[in-house]
Amino acid sequence: MDDAPRRKHQPIRVWCMPEEKARIEANARNAGLSVSRYLRNVGMGYKIEGVIDANLVRQLAKINGDQGRLGGLLKLWLTNSEKLGGQDPEYLRRLIHGVLDRIISMQSALLRLVSDSPPKI
């Protein structure tokens, strides 16, 4: 194989309609590739792997942060009983169960986000 950069070699021109061009560019962007590399990889029969959707990552990070805050709050309640000495034990039990339920629902939301988001290729 030639060691010269690809841009020093002959390009292949592809005639397409504006809608096709836009779709190819979107597919390349979703795969995290330049249009040239995307088309070359498709033409060579390589499997195109999509990159993680940035919006999905933001949603997962937010839920993960919420999980961390709830876990920290739960840990505080369970380890600092002297600060909670004046609280009604039944109220604390309901509060802790509510936090545990919220953690479980957030875990379910994480799983839904991950399983409902197929690659965009």
CYANA upper distance limits for C-alpha pairs under 8 A (distance plus 0.5 A):
  4 ALA  CA      8 LYS  CA      7.14
  4 ALA  CA      9 HIS  CA      8.49
  5 PRO  CA      9 HIS  CA      7.99
  7 ARG  CA     11 PRO  CA      8.19
 16 CYS  CA     20 GLU  CA      6.40
 16 CYS  CA     21 LYS  CA      6.66
 17 MET  CA     21 LYS  CA      6.71
 18 PRO  CA     22 ALA  CA      6.65
 19 GLU  CA     23 ARG  CA      6.70
 20 GLU  CA     24 ILE  CA      6.62
 21 LYS  CA     25 GLU  CA      6.62
 22 ALA  CA     26 ALA  CA      6.59
 23 ARG  CA     27 ASN  CA      6.57
 24 ILE  CA     28 ALA  CA      6.62
 24 ILE  CA     35 VAL  CA      7.68
 25 GLU  CA     29 ARG  CA      6.59
 25 GLU  CA     35 VAL  CA      6.42
 26 ALA  CA     30 ASN  CA      6.56
 27 ASN  CA     31 ALA  CA      6.64
 27 ASN  CA    120 LYS  CA      7.98
 27 ASN  CA    121 ILE  CA      6.34
 28 ALA  CA     32 GLY  CA      6.66
 28 ALA  CA     33 LEU  CA      5.61
 28 ALA  CA     34 SER  CA      6.45
 28 ALA  CA     35 VAL  CA      5.88
 28 ALA  CA     38 TYR  CA      5.94
 29 ARG  CA     33 LEU  CA      6.37
 29 ARG  CA     34 SER  CA      7.47
 29 ARG  CA     35 VAL  CA      8.24
 30 ASN  CA     50 GLY  CA      6.37
 30 ASN  CA     51 VAL  CA      6.74
 30 ASN  CA     53 ASP  CA      8.08
 30 ASN  CA    120 LYS  CA      6.73
 30 ASN  CA    121 ILE  CA      7.22
 31 ALA  CA     38 TYR  CA      8.26
 31 ALA  CA     48 ILE  CA      7.36
 31 ALA  CA     49 GLU  CA      6.55
 31 ALA  CA     50 GLY  CA      4.52
 31 ALA  CA     51 VAL  CA      5.73
 31 ALA  CA    120 LYS  CA      8.34
 31 ALA  CA    121 ILE  CA      7.40
 32 GLY  CA     50 GLY  CA      7.36
 32 GLY  CA     51 VAL  CA      6.32
 33 LEU  CA     37 ARG  CA      6.55
 33 LEU  CA     38 TYR  CA      6.18
 34 SER  CA     38 TYR  CA      6.47
 35 VAL  CA     39 LEU  CA      6.56
 36 SER  CA     40 ARG  CA      6.57
 37 ARG  CA     41 ASN  CA      6.46
 38 TYR  CA     42 VAL  CA      6.69
 38 TYR  CA     48 ILE  CA      8.28
 39 LEU  CA     43 GLY  CA      6.42
 40 ARG  CA     44 MET  CA      6.54
 41 ASN  CA     45 GLY  CA      6.74
 41 ASN  CA     46 TYR  CA      5.63
 41 ASN  CA     47 LYS  CA      7.99
 41 ASN  CA     48 ILE  CA      7.77
 42 VAL  CA     46 TYR  CA      6.22
 42 VAL  CA     47 LYS  CA      7.71
 42 VAL  CA     48 ILE  CA      7.65
 48 ILE  CA    121 ILE  CA      8.07
 49 GLU  CA    119 PRO  CA      8.42
 49 GLU  CA    121 ILE  CA      8.17
 50 GLY  CA    119 PRO  CA      6.16
 50 GLY  CA    120 LYS  CA      6.94
 50 GLY  CA    121 ILE  CA      6.63
 51 VAL  CA    119 PRO  CA      8.08
 52 ILE  CA     56 LEU  CA      7.90
 52 ILE  CA     57 VAL  CA      7.64
 52 ILE  CA    119 PRO  CA      8.06
 53 ASP  CA     57 VAL  CA      6.88
 54 ALA  CA     58 ARG  CA      6.80
 55 ASN  CA     59 GLN  CA      6.79
 56 LEU  CA     60 LEU  CA      6.60
 56 LEU  CA    113 LEU  CA      7.84
 56 LEU  CA    117 SER  CA      8.44
 57 VAL  CA     61 ALA  CA      6.52
 58 ARG  CA     62 LYS  CA      6.68
 59 GLN  CA     63 ILE  CA      6.80
 60 LEU  CA     64 ASN  CA      6.46
 60 LEU  CA    110 LEU  CA      6.99
 60 LEU  CA    113 LEU  CA      8.08
 61 ALA  CA     65 GLY  CA      6.55
 62 LYS  CA     66 ASP  CA      6.75
 63 ILE  CA     67 GLN  CA      6.63
 63 ILE  CA    106 MET  CA      7.12
 63 ILE  CA    109 ALA  CA      8.46
 63 ILE  CA    110 LEU  CA      7.51
 64 ASN  CA     68 GLY  CA      6.75
 65 GLY  CA     69 ARG  CA      6.77
 66 ASP  CA     70 LEU  CA      6.67
 67 GLN  CA     71 GLY  CA      6.52
 67 GLN  CA    103 ILE  CA      6.68
 67 GLN  CA    106 MET  CA      7.46
 68 GLY  CA     72 GLY  CA      6.56
 69 ARG  CA     73 LEU  CA      6.66
 70 LEU  CA     74 LEU  CA      6.61
 70 LEU  CA     99 VAL  CA      7.20
 70 LEU  CA    103 ILE  CA      7.42
 71 GLY  CA     75 LYS  CA      6.60
 71 GLY  CA    103 ILE  CA      8.30
 72 GLY  CA     76 LEU  CA      6.64
 73 LEU  CA     77 TRP  CA      6.80
 74 LEU  CA     78 LEU  CA      6.72
 74 LEU  CA     96 ILE  CA      7.32
 74 LEU  CA     99 VAL  CA      7.65
 75 LYS  CA     79 THR  CA      6.48
 76 LEU  CA     80 ASN  CA      6.18
 77 TRP  CA     81 SER  CA      7.04
 77 TRP  CA     84 LEU  CA      7.95
 77 TRP  CA     96 ILE  CA      8.50
 80 ASN  CA     84 LEU  CA      7.40
 81 SER  CA     85 GLY  CA      6.51
 87 GLN  CA     91 TYR  CA      7.90
 87 GLN  CA     92 LEU  CA      7.51
 88 ASP  CA     92 LEU  CA      6.85
 89 PRO  CA     93 ARG  CA      6.59
 90 GLU  CA     94 ARG  CA      6.80
 91 TYR  CA     95 LEU  CA      6.59
 92 LEU  CA     96 ILE  CA      6.51
 93 ARG  CA     97 HIS  CA      6.64
 94 ARG  CA     98 GLY  CA      6.56
 95 LEU  CA     99 VAL  CA      6.83
 96 ILE  CA    100 LEU  CA      6.71
 97 HIS  CA    101 ASP  CA      6.60
 98 GLY  CA    102 ARG  CA      6.69
 99 VAL  CA    103 ILE  CA      6.70
100 LEU  CA    104 ILE  CA      6.77
101 ASP  CA    105 SER  CA      6.72
102 ARG  CA    106 MET  CA      6.66
103 ILE  CA    107 GLN  CA      6.74
104 ILE  CA    108 SER  CA      6.82
105 SER  CA    109 ALA  CA      6.75
106 MET  CA    110 LEU  CA      6.70
107 GLN  CA    111 LEU  CA      6.81
108 SER  CA    112 ARG  CA      6.66
109 ALA  CA    113 LEU  CA      6.64
110 LEU  CA    114 VAL  CA      6.78
111 LEU  CA    115 SER  CA      6.49
112 ARG  CA    116 ASP  CA      6.18
113 LEU  CA    117 SER  CA      6.69
